[in-house]
Amino acid sequence: MSPSLTVRRIAADQGAVLRELRTASLREAPYAFGETLEDALSVDAATFDVTAADHAVSKAATSFILYTEGHPAGLIEAHFEDSAARRAFVGELWVAPAVRHLRGGELLVNTASEWLAGAGAEEIYAWVADANRNAMRFYERLGFGPTGEHARTARWPDQSESLLVRHVQRASQASSQ
Ligand SMILES: CC(C)(COP(=O)(O)OP(=O)(O)OC[C@H]1O[C@@H](n2cnc3c(N)ncnc32)[C@H](O)[C@@H]1OP(=O)(O)O)[C@@H](O)C(=O)NCCC(=O)NCCS
């Protein structure tokens, strides 16, 4: 039987869980993120406590955690850009290999998108490394498409990443189609 997957917004006291998931993702999928495992391990553990406390209540940035049978098994971050355009982003997406292909990634992206849409976002953006074909396919299947914006990856200058976007489907629009 497939394990049941649930997603909940991070709680203020989950700094250690955030650190555990973030380091697990960087260890398992270093190609997917701009940061390295060494970066995350060199940060004071208290920094993750501060982030968790902020993400539990902030209106500008948050994290959602995926659980399988009550155990943390995935992560996504969502935030509004600190600029006049105030674009809404999802990032740092990771699902533990043992529970992949069970729609945990989809659940994380959709939950984070709903949170951003609830705060006014009409488009959801995500940067994806061009070499990460799996993530590119994953986002495309969820309705994300190219914006045409590309960038060199800050950490890996020989690699590029593309900005994808998905338009928010309002409940009223969805029911009238
Ligand atoms: C990308 C990642 C988060 C996907 O997590 P997941 O839990 O396996 O995601 P899902 O189960 O929702 O989707 C997995 C598969 O179903 C497909 N899928 C998802 N939603 C779908 C839908 N509505 N209809 C059809 N197919 C769908 C995906 O394209 C993917 O297909 P494939 O792996 O066979 O090519 C996971 O592979 C991961 O953590 N990878 C390493 C880190 C990474 O690359 N993160 C992204 C950084 S940009």
The ligand as a Gaussian input file, in Angstrom:
#p B3LYP/6-31G(d) Opt

LIG

0 1
 C       11.563000      16.739000      -8.580000
 C       11.010000      15.986000      -7.367000
 C       10.748000      16.982000      -6.236000
 C        9.700000      15.307000      -7.742000
 O        9.165000      14.727000      -6.572000
 P        8.063000      13.541000      -6.641000
 O        7.459000      13.424000      -5.300000
 O        8.648000      12.332000      -7.247000
 O        7.025000      14.220000      -7.618000
 P        5.634000      13.608000      -8.145000
 O        5.404000      12.239000      -7.638000
 O        4.605000      14.648000      -7.862000
 O        5.925000      13.561000      -9.703000
 C        6.803000      12.564000     -10.166000
 C        6.467000      12.109000     -11.544000
 O        5.129000      12.267000     -11.866000
 C        4.963000      13.218000     -12.939000
 N        3.774000      13.971000     -12.620000
 C        3.596000      14.817000     -11.573000
 N        2.356000      15.322000     -11.623000
 C        1.731000      14.787000     -12.688000
 C        0.441000      14.925000     -13.263000
 N       -0.505000      15.741000     -12.719000
 N        0.156000      14.212000     -14.377000
 C        1.075000      13.402000     -14.923000
 N        2.317000      13.228000     -14.424000
 C        2.643000      13.915000     -13.335000
 C        6.201000      13.999000     -12.905000
 O        6.500000      14.653000     -14.102000
 C        7.182000      12.893000     -12.612000
 O        7.335000      12.044000     -13.717000
 P        8.675000      11.186000     -13.947000
 O        9.482000      11.231000     -12.676000
 O        8.158000       9.829000     -14.246000
 O        9.371000      11.840000     -15.096000
 C       11.985000      14.890000      -6.877000
 O       12.339000      14.073000      -7.958000
 C       13.261000      15.443000      -6.241000
 O       13.304000      15.769000      -5.061000
 N       14.368000      15.520000      -7.042000
 C       15.672000      15.972000      -6.536000
 C       15.693000      17.450000      -6.167000
 C       15.246000      18.337000      -7.314000
 O       15.588000      18.143000      -8.465000
 N       14.461000      19.361000      -6.926000
 C       13.958000      20.363000      -7.878000
 C       14.863000      21.543000      -7.893000
 S       14.317000      22.724000      -9.121000

